[in-house]
Amino acid sequence: MSHADKCILSQHCSLANGPKCNAICGSYIALHGHNGAGGRTTTAGVPADYRMVTLQNSPARGDQPEAYALIDKYVTTFKRQFDEEGERIKSLYLYSDSPGTGKTTSAAAVLNDYMIRHYIGSIQRNRQPLERPAYFLDVNAWQTLFLGFNRANVPRETAEPLAARYYAMEAQAKSAPFAVLDDIGVRSASEAFRADMHAVINERVTSGLPTVYTSNVKIEELASVFDARLADRVRDMCITIEFKGGSKRGLRRSAS
């Protein structure tokens, strides 16, 4: 049985839909694990709903043609990841005033595209692909973990696993060659959580690591969320793409 519809490499693979397109394909396992329950798409932290989203099949493409024209041009720069002396890959800031316009879907598609290009490009150059070339940080989920182990009277046996997961996510978000920081405009965060978010962004900017930020806060207003210095650092080497219109979430669910 063909696994083309279960593998994000299928649009780039000459074996797709053929007899060798199956669950024991080495590249399928590398990206999706055995039975689709692992691999690089899982270690990247991509939410399950977005693991098969690509720039070609993204449901946001039809709603946001202007944004996708810019995104399509942006991802062509991913080949620079193999040129250590080449020009740096810029970051992206996906913004819309309204939630539900396709920013997160599009950010996941961009991350998946990076992983695809990293995997194929590494094989073509006789290199071992990284186990985690990219990482998706859901800032709201990360903040929920923070609140979980910082509440008063939380039992130690409850707090310690939450804290361990929280700090593991922080480390991965700081060090991944490419990352998505989804919904960085958290206004109701404590100073302690805001400091951790600041540390992640600062580490990535300082290290020159490309990042896709999604936010409902205009990039010019980031100083109201973080300090002015960090806001300036985010804007540096960052392309802003605005997503227009209102939420499409209900329409997409009913249509599907």
Backbone as JSON, one array per atom type, in Angstrom:
{
  "sequence": "MSHADKCILSQHCSLANGPKCNAICGSYIALHGHNGAGGRTTTAGVPADYRMVTLQNSPARGDQPEAYALIDKYVTTFKRQFDEEGERIKSLYLYSDSPGTGKTTSAAAVLNDYMIRHYIGSIQRNRQPLERPAYFLDVNAWQTLFLGFNRANVPRETAEPLAARYYAMEAQAKSAPFAVLDDIGVRSASEAFRADMHAVINERVTSGLPTVYTSNVKIEELASVFDARLADRVRDMCITIEFKGGSKRGLRRSAS",
  "N": [[0.85, -1.2, 0.0], [0.62, 2.19, -0.9], [2.44, 4.85, 0.6], [2.43, 7.48, 0.02], [0.62, 9.53, 0.61], [1.07, 9.85, 3.23], [3.51, 10.86, 3.74], [5.74, 13.54, 3.92], [7.71, 13.85, 2.09], [6.83, 13.03, -0.35], [6.14, 14.63, -2.59], [8.54, 15.19, -3.65], [9.78, 12.9, -4.34], [10.89, 10.29, -6.41], [10.0, 7.74, -6.16], [7.5, 7.77, -5.14], [4.19, 6.6, -4.74], [4.79, 4.26, -6.03], [5.8, 0.73, -6.05], [7.77, 0.63, -4.07], [7.09, 2.52, -2.29], [6.34, 2.57, 0.75], [5.69, 1.46, 4.18], [8.16, 0.65, 5.12], [10.08, 2.1, 3.91], [13.17, 3.7, 4.02], [13.51, 6.5, 4.08], [10.95, 7.4, 4.64], [10.65, 6.38, 7.24], [12.7, 7.8, 8.47], [11.69, 10.41, 8.45], [9.09, 10.14, 9.51], [9.02, 8.02, 11.27], [8.49, 4.64, 12.55], [5.46, 3.3, 11.53], [4.47, 5.85, 11.37], [4.76, 7.12, 13.8], [6.8, 8.78, 14.95], [10.12, 9.79, 14.16], [11.64, 12.6, 12.39], [9.65, 14.57, 12.11], [8.24, 14.33, 14.43], [10.16, 14.67, 16.51], [10.69, 17.28, 16.0], [8.67, 18.6, 17.21], [6.37, 19.39, 15.95], [2.95, 20.08, 15.94], [0.48, 17.49, 15.82], [-1.64, 17.93, 14.02], [-0.47, 19.41, 12.03], [1.61, 18.05, 10.82], [1.63, 17.0, 8.27], [1.31, 19.11, 6.64], [2.21, 21.02, 3.89], [3.79, 23.53, 1.84], [2.54, 23.37, -0.57], [0.09, 22.03, -0.15], [-1.14, 23.48, 1.82], [-3.95, 24.71, 3.56], [-4.19, 27.4, 3.89], [-3.12, 28.68, 1.73], [-4.81, 29.41, -0.46], [-6.36, 31.37, 0.74], [-4.57, 33.35, 1.37], [-3.0, 34.63, -0.83], [-1.11, 36.69, -1.42], [0.62, 36.65, 0.77], [1.65, 34.07, 0.5], [3.0, 34.23, -1.9], [5.24, 35.66, -1.13], [6.26, 33.92, 0.81], [6.86, 31.64, -0.73], [8.98, 32.61, -2.2], [10.76, 33.14, -0.14], [11.45, 30.55, 0.94], [13.15, 29.53, -0.95], [15.62, 30.34, -0.21], [16.58, 28.52, 1.55], [18.53, 26.79, 0.75], [20.87, 27.9, 1.48], [21.6, 26.91, 3.92], [23.47, 24.95, 3.66], [25.77, 26.19, 3.01], [28.31, 27.33, 4.63], [29.71, 29.68, 4.54], [28.06, 31.35, 3.28], [25.35, 33.71, 2.57], [23.3, 34.72, 5.27], [20.3, 33.05, 6.29], [17.28, 34.72, 6.46], [14.89, 35.69, 9.02], [11.33, 35.19, 9.61], [8.38, 37.09, 10.16], [5.23, 36.48, 10.87], [2.26, 38.05, 10.73], [-0.99, 38.96, 11.91], [-3.89, 40.89, 12.6], [-6.16, 39.62, 13.43], [-6.93, 36.45, 14.93], [-6.68, 33.06, 13.61], [-6.15, 33.22, 10.87], [-4.43, 31.69, 9.43], [-1.75, 31.73, 10.09], [-0.29, 30.01, 11.87], [-0.61, 27.52, 10.61], [0.74, 28.08, 8.23], [3.29, 28.68, 9.18], [4.04, 26.18, 10.17], [4.07, 24.78, 7.76], [6.21, 26.04, 6.48], [8.3, 25.3, 8.21], [8.21, 22.5, 7.84], [8.95, 22.44, 5.17], [11.58, 23.33, 5.4], [12.69, 21.15, 6.81], [12.34, 19.13, 4.88], [13.97, 20.05, 2.79], [16.39, 20.1, 4.13], [16.78, 17.38, 4.73], [16.8, 16.1, 2.15], [18.81, 17.61, 0.9], [21.0, 17.04, 2.53], [21.36, 14.27, 2.1], [21.97, 14.31, -0.63], [24.46, 15.47, -0.5], [25.98, 13.62, 0.69], [25.87, 13.62, 3.47], [25.02, 13.11, 6.92], [21.73, 13.55, 7.8], [20.53, 15.9, 10.22], [19.12, 14.96, 13.38], [17.31, 16.62, 14.57], [16.62, 19.06, 12.82], [14.97, 21.22, 12.91], [12.64, 23.03, 14.98], [9.5, 23.31, 16.6], [7.98, 25.56, 18.6], [5.28, 25.89, 20.57], [4.17, 28.58, 22.01], [2.08, 29.14, 23.77], [1.41, 26.62, 24.82], [3.82, 26.08, 26.02], [3.89, 28.07, 27.97], [1.75, 27.19, 29.52], [2.83, 24.89, 30.68], [4.76, 26.15, 32.27], [3.15, 27.55, 34.1], [2.0, 25.38, 35.29], [3.98, 24.16, 36.94], [4.65, 26.2, 38.61], [2.65, 27.01, 40.27], [1.19, 27.64, 43.51], [1.73, 25.29, 46.12], [2.0, 23.01, 44.54], [2.43, 19.58, 44.17], [5.6, 17.98, 44.54], [6.15, 15.73, 42.96], [4.48, 16.18, 40.85], [5.25, 18.67, 39.87], [7.99, 18.43, 39.09], [8.27, 16.73, 36.67], [6.9, 18.4, 34.86], [8.45, 20.72, 34.91], [10.87, 19.7, 33.95], [10.18, 19.02, 31.33], [9.5, 21.53, 30.38], [11.96, 22.98, 30.48], [13.46, 21.42, 28.76], [12.16, 21.93, 26.33], [12.74, 24.64, 26.13], [15.54, 24.56, 25.78], [15.73, 23.21, 23.34], [14.4, 24.98, 21.64], [16.15, 27.11, 21.71], [18.44, 26.13, 20.44], [17.95, 24.8, 17.99], [18.61, 24.55, 14.48], [16.7, 25.75, 12.85], [13.63, 27.34, 13.61], [10.21, 27.58, 14.73], [8.46, 29.97, 16.5], [5.6, 30.06, 17.89], [3.04, 32.31, 18.23], [4.08, 34.67, 19.76], [3.22, 36.94, 21.01], [2.49, 37.2, 23.82], [0.72, 38.74, 26.18], [-0.17, 38.52, 28.78], [1.72, 37.37, 30.42], [3.87, 36.32, 33.12], [6.62, 38.07, 34.68], [8.76, 36.35, 35.0], [8.29, 34.25, 33.16], [8.26, 35.75, 30.84], [10.9, 36.53, 30.81], [12.18, 34.12, 30.25], [11.2, 33.65, 27.67], [12.3, 35.83, 26.41], [14.99, 35.11, 26.65], [15.16, 32.89, 24.95], [14.57, 34.01, 22.4], [16.59, 35.94, 22.25], [18.9, 34.33, 22.28], [18.65, 32.96, 19.84], [18.67, 35.05, 17.98], [21.18, 36.2, 18.5], [22.81, 34.08, 17.79], [22.36, 33.94, 15.12], [20.36, 32.32, 14.05], [17.79, 31.26, 11.92], [14.35, 32.1, 12.28], [10.86, 31.58, 12.51], [8.4, 33.67, 13.45], [5.14, 33.88, 14.84], [2.41, 36.07, 15.33], [-0.1, 38.16, 16.87], [0.52, 40.69, 17.32], [1.71, 43.71, 16.07], [4.89, 44.03, 14.51], [6.14, 46.42, 14.98], [5.16, 47.08, 17.42], [6.23, 45.41, 19.28], [7.81, 46.14, 21.39], [6.1, 46.65, 23.43], [5.55, 44.22, 24.43], [7.96, 42.86, 24.81], [11.2, 44.12, 25.83], [12.51, 47.2, 24.41], [15.01, 46.84, 23.24], [15.19, 44.07, 22.65], [13.03, 43.88, 20.9], [13.98, 45.38, 18.78], [16.03, 43.69, 17.98], [14.64, 41.47, 17.06], [13.41, 42.56, 14.82], [15.6, 42.99, 13.2], [17.11, 41.63, 10.35], [14.73, 40.36, 9.61], [11.84, 39.4, 7.89], [8.71, 40.79, 7.43], [5.46, 39.52, 7.11], [2.18, 40.08, 6.32], [-0.9, 38.66, 7.25], [-4.08, 38.66, 5.98], [-7.59, 39.58, 6.51], [-10.35, 37.93, 8.27], [-10.91, 35.36, 10.81], [-10.64, 32.02, 9.63], [-11.17, 29.6, 10.71], [-13.58, 28.27, 11.6], [-14.94, 28.04, 9.16], [-13.22, 26.4, 7.7], [-13.3, 24.03, 9.15], [-15.99, 23.28, 8.9], [-16.13, 22.96, 6.18], [-14.48, 20.81, 5.76]],
  "CA": [[0.0, 0.0, 0.0], [1.43, 3.4, -1.02], [2.46, 5.76, 1.74], [2.68, 8.82, -0.49], [-0.23, 10.51, 1.28], [1.46, 9.89, 4.64], [4.91, 11.26, 3.8], [5.93, 14.89, 3.4], [8.7, 13.8, 1.02], [6.25, 12.42, -1.55], [6.14, 15.54, -3.73], [9.92, 15.33, -4.12], [10.33, 11.54, -4.4], [10.61, 9.58, -7.66], [9.41, 6.43, -5.83], [6.15, 7.97, -4.59], [3.08, 5.87, -5.36], [5.28, 3.04, -6.64], [5.84, -0.43, -5.16], [8.69, 0.84, -2.97], [6.53, 3.58, -1.44], [5.66, 1.8, 1.79], [6.02, 1.79, 5.56], [9.54, 0.3, 5.47], [10.99, 3.0, 3.21], [14.08, 4.33, 4.97], [13.28, 7.95, 4.18], [9.68, 7.56, 5.35], [10.93, 6.14, 8.66], [13.53, 8.9, 8.95], [10.86, 11.61, 8.66], [7.84, 9.89, 10.23], [9.14, 6.92, 12.22], [7.75, 3.41, 12.26], [4.0, 3.48, 11.61], [4.13, 7.26, 11.45], [4.73, 7.54, 15.2], [8.12, 9.2, 15.38], [10.89, 10.46, 13.13], [12.0, 14.01, 12.55], [8.47, 15.42, 12.27], [7.85, 14.26, 15.84], [11.18, 15.31, 17.34], [10.62, 18.72, 15.75], [7.62, 19.19, 18.02], [5.27, 19.89, 15.12], [1.67, 19.52, 16.37], [0.02, 16.41, 14.95], [-2.51, 18.44, 12.96], [0.3, 20.12, 11.01], [2.78, 17.29, 10.39], [1.56, 16.7, 6.84], [1.06, 20.36, 5.91], [3.31, 21.53, 3.08], [3.44, 24.79, 1.19], [1.67, 23.09, -1.7], [-1.27, 21.63, 0.25], [-1.61, 24.3, 2.93], [-5.28, 25.3, 3.35], [-4.12, 28.87, 3.96], [-2.58, 29.23, 0.48], [-5.86, 30.05, -1.24], [-6.86, 32.54, 1.46], [-3.52, 34.35, 1.55], [-2.12, 34.54, -2.0], [0.0, 37.63, -1.35], [1.56, 36.14, 1.76], [2.31, 32.87, -0.01], [3.95, 34.64, -2.93], [6.46, 36.02, -0.42], [6.78, 32.72, 1.47], [7.46, 30.79, -1.76], [10.29, 33.2, -2.52], [11.61, 33.0, 1.04], [11.98, 29.2, 1.16], [14.24, 29.23, -1.9], [16.9, 30.68, 0.44], [16.96, 27.45, 2.48], [19.75, 26.12, 0.27], [22.02, 28.53, 2.15], [21.95, 26.17, 5.14], [24.61, 24.08, 3.36], [26.91, 27.04, 2.67], [28.7, 27.95, 5.89], [30.24, 31.03, 4.28], [27.07, 32.06, 2.47], [24.49, 34.71, 3.2], [22.44, 34.2, 6.33], [18.86, 32.93, 6.04], [16.56, 35.67, 7.29], [13.75, 35.2, 9.79], [10.01, 35.63, 9.15], [7.41, 37.51, 11.18], [3.89, 36.34, 10.29], [1.39, 38.87, 11.58], [-2.35, 39.38, 11.54], [-4.61, 41.47, 13.73], [-7.15, 38.64, 13.84], [-6.47, 35.07, 14.97], [-7.35, 32.15, 12.69], [-5.95, 33.59, 9.46], [-3.54, 30.73, 8.77], [-0.34, 31.96, 10.41], [0.32, 28.81, 12.44], [-0.57, 26.53, 9.54], [1.78, 28.48, 7.29], [4.58, 28.54, 9.86], [4.34, 24.75, 10.18], [4.42, 24.41, 6.38], [7.57, 26.53, 6.24], [9.2, 24.43, 8.97], [8.26, 21.22, 7.14], [9.74, 22.65, 3.95], [12.98, 23.37, 5.81], [13.11, 19.78, 7.11], [12.43, 18.4, 3.61], [15.17, 20.5, 2.07], [17.56, 19.67, 4.9], [16.95, 15.93, 4.57], [17.2, 15.8, 0.78], [20.09, 18.25, 0.64], [22.05, 16.31, 3.24], [21.58, 13.0, 1.38], [22.65, 14.63, -1.89], [25.84, 15.87, -0.21], [26.58, 12.52, 1.45], [25.93, 14.0, 4.88], [23.98, 12.55, 7.77], [20.78, 14.59, 8.2], [20.37, 16.1, 11.65], [17.92, 14.35, 13.95], [16.35, 17.7, 14.84], [17.06, 20.27, 12.11], [14.02, 22.3, 13.15], [11.84, 22.83, 16.19], [8.27, 24.11, 16.68], [7.63, 25.89, 19.98], [3.97, 26.48, 20.81], [4.43, 29.41, 23.18], [0.98, 29.01, 24.72], [1.58, 25.34, 25.5], [5.01, 26.23, 26.86], [3.48, 28.88, 29.13], [0.91, 26.34, 30.36], [3.76, 24.09, 31.49], [5.36, 27.05, 33.26], [2.15, 27.8, 35.14], [1.74, 24.11, 35.97], [4.92, 23.84, 38.02], [4.9, 27.4, 39.41], [1.53, 27.32, 41.16], [1.43, 27.36, 44.93], [1.37, 23.98, 46.68], [2.04, 21.93, 43.56], [3.25, 18.48, 44.68], [6.89, 17.85, 43.87], [6.08, 14.69, 41.93], [3.77, 16.77, 39.72], [6.0, 19.82, 39.34], [9.28, 18.1, 38.5], [8.17, 16.35, 35.25], [6.49, 19.56, 34.07], [9.61, 21.6, 34.8], [11.85, 19.05, 33.08], [9.71, 19.16, 29.94], [9.57, 22.97, 30.06], [13.33, 23.4, 30.21], [13.9, 20.72, 27.56], [11.62, 22.69, 25.21], [13.51, 25.88, 26.05], [16.86, 24.25, 25.22], [15.56, 22.87, 21.92], [14.04, 26.2, 20.92], [17.34, 27.95, 21.62], [19.56, 25.57, 19.67], [17.6, 24.22, 16.69], [19.05, 25.36, 13.35], [15.55, 26.52, 12.34], [12.57, 27.2, 14.6], [8.98, 28.36, 14.75], [7.97, 30.4, 17.8], [4.21, 30.31, 17.53], [2.27, 33.22, 19.08], [5.0, 35.28, 20.73], [2.65, 38.15, 21.58], [1.79, 36.88, 25.06], [0.69, 39.96, 27.0], [-0.56, 38.23, 30.17], [2.75, 36.52, 30.99], [4.61, 36.82, 34.27], [7.96, 38.56, 34.35], [9.66, 35.2, 34.92], [8.09, 33.57, 31.88], [8.69, 36.68, 29.81], [12.36, 36.5, 30.79], [12.57, 32.9, 29.53], [10.91, 33.88, 26.27], [13.33, 36.79, 26.01], [16.25, 34.37, 26.53], [15.09, 32.05, 23.74], [14.69, 34.87, 21.22], [17.91, 36.57, 22.24], [19.88, 33.31, 21.9], [18.52, 32.67, 18.42], [19.11, 36.23, 17.23], [22.62, 36.33, 18.69], [23.47, 32.99, 17.06], [22.04, 34.05, 13.7], [19.53, 31.18, 13.66], [16.52, 31.72, 11.34], [13.18, 31.82, 13.11], [9.55, 32.07, 12.07], [7.56, 34.12, 14.55], [3.77, 34.25, 14.51], [1.94, 36.97, 16.37], [-1.18, 39.11, 16.62], [1.07, 42.0, 17.67], [2.54, 44.25, 15.0], [6.3, 43.99, 14.87], [6.5, 47.75, 15.48], [4.65, 47.21, 18.79], [6.79, 44.35, 20.12], [8.4, 46.72, 22.6], [5.08, 46.6, 24.49], [5.55, 42.85, 24.94], [9.33, 42.68, 25.29], [11.84, 45.42, 25.91], [12.79, 47.81, 23.11], [16.25, 46.29, 22.68], [14.89, 42.78, 22.03], [12.16, 44.14, 19.76], [14.86, 45.79, 17.68], [16.79, 42.53, 17.53], [13.73, 40.65, 16.27], [13.2, 43.22, 13.53], [16.83, 42.89, 12.41], [17.18, 40.45, 9.48], [13.44, 39.69, 9.69], [10.87, 39.8, 6.87], [7.35, 40.78, 7.96], [4.41, 39.16, 6.16], [0.88, 40.27, 6.96], [-2.01, 37.8, 6.86], [-5.24, 39.55, 5.95], [-8.91, 39.02, 6.68], [-10.75, 37.41, 9.58], [-10.66, 33.95, 11.09], [-11.2, 31.01, 8.72], [-11.16, 28.3, 11.39], [-14.9, 27.63, 11.55], [-15.27, 27.74, 7.77], [-12.43, 25.26, 7.25], [-13.77, 22.82, 9.81], [-17.27, 22.86, 8.32], [-15.89, 22.55, 4.79], [-13.81, 19.52, 5.73]],
  "C": [[0.89, 1.25, 0.0], [1.3, 4.27, 0.22], [2.65, 7.2, 1.29], [1.86, 9.87, 0.24], [0.09, 10.64, 2.76], [2.87, 10.43, 4.83], [5.11, 12.63, 3.18], [7.0, 14.94, 2.31], [8.09, 13.44, -0.33], [6.3, 13.33, -2.78], [7.53, 15.71, -4.34], [10.56, 13.97, -4.42], [9.91, 10.83, -5.69], [9.95, 8.23, -7.41], [7.98, 6.55, -5.32], [5.1, 7.28, -5.44], [3.52, 4.61, -6.11], [5.34, 1.91, -5.63], [6.78, -0.27, -3.97], [8.24, 1.95, -2.02], [5.69, 2.9, -0.36], [6.21, 2.16, 3.16], [7.45, 1.45, 5.95], [10.55, 1.11, 4.65], [11.85, 3.72, 4.24], [13.83, 5.81, 5.16], [11.96, 8.24, 4.89], [9.9, 7.4, 6.86], [11.74, 7.29, 9.24], [12.7, 10.14, 9.27], [9.68, 11.35, 9.58], [7.91, 8.75, 11.24], [8.39, 5.69, 11.77], [6.26, 3.65, 12.51], [3.6, 4.93, 11.82], [4.15, 7.83, 12.85], [6.11, 7.95, 15.7], [8.82, 9.99, 14.29], [11.08, 11.94, 13.39], [10.79, 14.93, 12.69], [7.98, 15.42, 13.71], [8.87, 14.94, 16.73], [11.21, 16.82, 17.14], [9.53, 19.4, 16.57], [6.46, 19.74, 17.22], [3.96, 19.28, 15.62], [1.12, 18.53, 15.34], [-0.83, 16.91, 13.78], [-1.75, 19.07, 11.81], [1.45, 19.31, 10.42], [2.78, 16.95, 8.9], [1.29, 17.95, 6.01], [2.32, 20.78, 5.17], [2.87, 22.85, 2.45], [2.47, 24.56, 0.04], [0.24, 22.77, -1.26], [-1.85, 22.47, 1.38], [-2.98, 24.9, 2.65], [-5.27, 26.82, 3.39], [-3.66, 29.49, 2.64], [-3.65, 29.99, -0.31], [-6.4, 31.31, -0.61], [-5.86, 33.69, 1.49], [-2.53, 34.34, 0.37], [-0.92, 35.48, -1.95], [1.07, 37.16, -0.36], [2.34, 34.96, 1.2], [3.26, 33.18, -1.17], [5.29, 35.0, -2.3], [7.09, 34.8, 0.25], [7.46, 31.8, 0.45], [8.84, 31.3, -2.15], [11.26, 32.99, -1.36], [12.24, 31.61, 1.14], [13.05, 28.81, 0.15], [15.6, 29.55, -1.28], [17.38, 29.56, 1.37], [18.2, 26.69, 2.02], [21.0, 26.71, 0.93], [22.45, 27.77, 3.4], [23.17, 25.27, 4.93], [25.87, 24.87, 3.0], [27.31, 27.83, 3.91], [29.21, 29.38, 5.72], [29.24, 31.9, 3.53], [26.26, 33.07, 3.27], [23.54, 34.04, 4.18], [20.98, 34.1, 5.86], [18.14, 33.88, 6.99], [15.44, 34.97, 8.09], [12.46, 35.76, 9.19], [9.17, 36.05, 10.36], [6.04, 37.49, 10.52], [2.9, 37.01, 11.24], [-0.01, 38.97, 11.01], [-3.01, 39.93, 12.78], [-5.6, 40.47, 14.31], [-6.5, 37.26, 13.96], [-7.17, 34.24, 13.89], [-7.19, 32.46, 11.23], [-4.97, 32.67, 8.73], [-2.07, 30.9, 9.09], [0.35, 30.69, 10.92], [0.43, 27.71, 11.4], [0.59, 26.82, 8.59], [3.17, 28.34, 7.9], [4.99, 27.06, 9.89], [4.74, 24.28, 8.79], [5.83, 24.85, 6.04], [8.59, 25.66, 6.97], [9.34, 23.07, 8.29], [9.08, 21.32, 5.87], [11.24, 22.69, 4.28], [13.48, 21.95, 6.09], [13.27, 18.95, 5.83], [13.72, 18.76, 2.89], [16.45, 20.1, 2.81], [17.83, 18.18, 4.67], [17.47, 15.6, 3.17], [18.58, 16.37, 0.48], [21.24, 17.54, 1.33], [22.38, 15.0, 2.53], [22.35, 13.26, 0.08], [24.12, 14.98, -1.68], [26.59, 14.82, 0.6], [26.81, 12.88, 2.92], [24.82, 13.27, 5.64], [23.01, 13.66, 8.16], [20.69, 14.69, 9.73], [19.09, 15.44, 12.14], [16.85, 15.4, 14.26], [16.84, 18.96, 14.14], [16.16, 21.47, 12.38], [13.2, 21.98, 14.39], [10.68, 23.81, 16.22], [7.94, 24.32, 18.15], [6.28, 26.58, 20.01], [4.09, 27.26, 22.11], [3.32, 29.3, 24.21], [1.08, 27.71, 25.5], [2.77, 25.39, 26.45], [4.68, 27.03, 28.12], [2.59, 28.06, 30.07], [1.76, 25.43, 31.24], [4.36, 24.93, 32.61], [4.4, 27.28, 34.42], [1.9, 26.54, 35.96], [2.69, 23.81, 37.1], [5.25, 25.05, 38.89], [3.71, 27.81, 40.27], [1.88, 26.99, 42.61], [0.96, 25.95, 45.28], [1.27, 22.87, 45.63], [2.92, 20.81, 44.11], [4.53, 18.33, 43.86], [6.84, 16.85, 42.73], [5.31, 15.15, 40.7], [4.62, 17.85, 39.06], [7.26, 19.4, 38.59], [9.2, 17.63, 37.05], [7.77, 17.51, 34.35], [7.67, 20.49, 33.86], [10.66, 21.01, 33.86], [11.46, 19.2, 31.62], [9.83, 20.61, 29.49], [10.99, 23.37, 29.66], [13.94, 22.64, 29.03], [13.41, 21.45, 26.31], [12.39, 23.99, 25.02], [14.86, 25.62, 25.37], [16.76, 23.95, 23.73], [15.23, 24.1, 21.09], [15.24, 27.13, 20.76], [18.33, 27.45, 20.58], [19.22, 25.03, 18.29], [18.06, 25.12, 15.55], [17.95, 26.24, 12.76], [14.43, 26.31, 13.34], [11.36, 28.04, 14.25], [8.69, 28.69, 16.21], [6.55, 30.9, 17.57], [3.5, 31.12, 18.6], [3.14, 33.83, 20.18], [4.4, 36.51, 21.41], [1.88, 37.9, 22.86], [1.86, 38.08, 26.01], [0.44, 39.66, 28.47], [0.47, 37.34, 30.87], [3.39, 37.17, 32.21], [5.98, 37.31, 33.83], [8.93, 37.4, 34.2], [9.52, 34.47, 33.59], [8.56, 34.46, 30.74], [10.22, 36.69, 29.69], [12.86, 35.25, 30.06], [12.33, 33.05, 28.04], [11.95, 34.83, 25.67], [14.64, 36.05, 25.76], [16.28, 33.51, 25.28], [15.31, 32.91, 22.5], [16.08, 35.47, 21.12], [18.99, 35.57, 21.81], [19.84, 33.04, 20.4], [19.02, 33.85, 17.58], [20.63, 36.37, 17.3], [23.38, 35.28, 17.88], [23.19, 33.02, 15.56], [21.2, 32.9, 13.18], [18.18, 31.66, 13.13], [15.33, 31.22, 12.13], [11.93, 32.35, 12.43], [8.75, 32.41, 13.31], [6.14, 34.29, 14.03], [3.24, 35.09, 15.66], [0.73, 37.76, 15.9], [-0.78, 40.52, 17.02], [1.94, 42.48, 16.51], [3.99, 44.29, 15.45], [6.77, 45.34, 15.42], [6.07, 47.94, 16.94], [5.22, 46.16, 19.73], [7.41, 44.89, 21.4], [7.39, 46.74, 23.75], [4.98, 45.22, 25.11], [6.91, 42.51, 25.54], [9.95, 44.07, 25.43], [12.24, 45.9, 24.52], [14.02, 47.2, 22.44], [15.96, 44.96, 21.98], [13.99, 42.96, 20.82], [12.97, 44.56, 18.55], [15.63, 44.61, 17.12], [15.92, 41.59, 16.7], [13.56, 41.25, 14.88], [14.42, 43.1, 12.61], [16.84, 41.57, 11.63], [15.87, 39.65, 9.49], [12.49, 40.27, 8.64], [9.47, 39.7, 7.48], [6.36, 40.47, 6.85], [3.07, 39.26, 6.88], [-0.15, 39.31, 6.37], [-3.3, 38.61, 7.03], [-6.55, 38.81, 6.2], [-9.18, 38.55, 8.09], [-10.49, 35.92, 9.69], [-11.37, 33.04, 10.09], [-11.41, 29.66, 9.41], [-12.5, 27.58, 11.29], [-15.26, 27.2, 10.15], [-14.51, 26.5, 7.3], [-12.94, 23.98, 7.88], [-15.07, 22.33, 9.17], [-17.1, 22.37, 6.9], [-15.29, 21.16, 4.73], [-14.74, 18.43, 6.24]]
}
